[in-house]
Amino acid sequence: METYSLLREFADSWMLLFLFAFFIGVVIWVFRPGATKTYEDPSGIPFRHEDKPAKRGEADAKEA
């Protein structure tokens, strides 16, 4: 069997199954019950300076 055919067969079957399982694992990890605290701060990043641009060096500063 040629190398290309072997790799193509592997990608069509087992790699597809592996990537699907990985995707489901990531979705479960993100939506687990304890994840809310972890993602609260990053979810507000686009809205931190909506009334005016951030000052130089302030863009990554955590609001107090």
CORTA-V791079 format. One record per residue. N is the residue number from 1. SS is DSSP state (hx for helix, st for strand, lp for the rest). PHI is phi in whole degrees, -180 to 180 (none if undefined). Layout:
BEGIN
n->[N;N]
ss->[SS;SS]
phi->[PHI;PHI]
END
This chain:
BEGIN
n->[1;2;3;4;5;6;7;8;9;10;11;12;13;14;15;16;17;18;19;20;21;22;23;24;25;26;27;28;29;30;31;32;33;34;35;36;37;38;39;40;41;42;43;44;45;46;47;48;49;50;51;52;53;54;55;56;57;58;59;60;61;62;63;64]
ss->[lp;lp;hx;hx;hx;hx;hx;hx;hx;hx;hx;hx;hx;hx;hx;hx;hx;hx;hx;hx;hx;hx;hx;hx;hx;hx;hx;hx;hx;hx;lp;lp;hx;hx;hx;hx;hx;hx;hx;hx;hx;hx;hx;lp;hx;hx;hx;lp;lp;lp;lp;lp;lp;lp;lp;lp;lp;lp;lp;lp;lp;lp;lp;lp]
phi->[none;-70;-63;-60;-64;-65;-66;-65;-65;-63;-67;-73;-114;-73;-68;-62;-63;-63;-67;-65;-64;-63;-61;-63;-62;-65;-62;-64;-63;-70;-95;-68;-59;-85;-84;-59;-62;-64;-101;-66;-66;-64;-70;-96;-55;-65;-106;-65;-124;-78;-89;-156;-66;-71;-73;-60;84;-101;-61;-102;-74;-82;-73;-101]
END
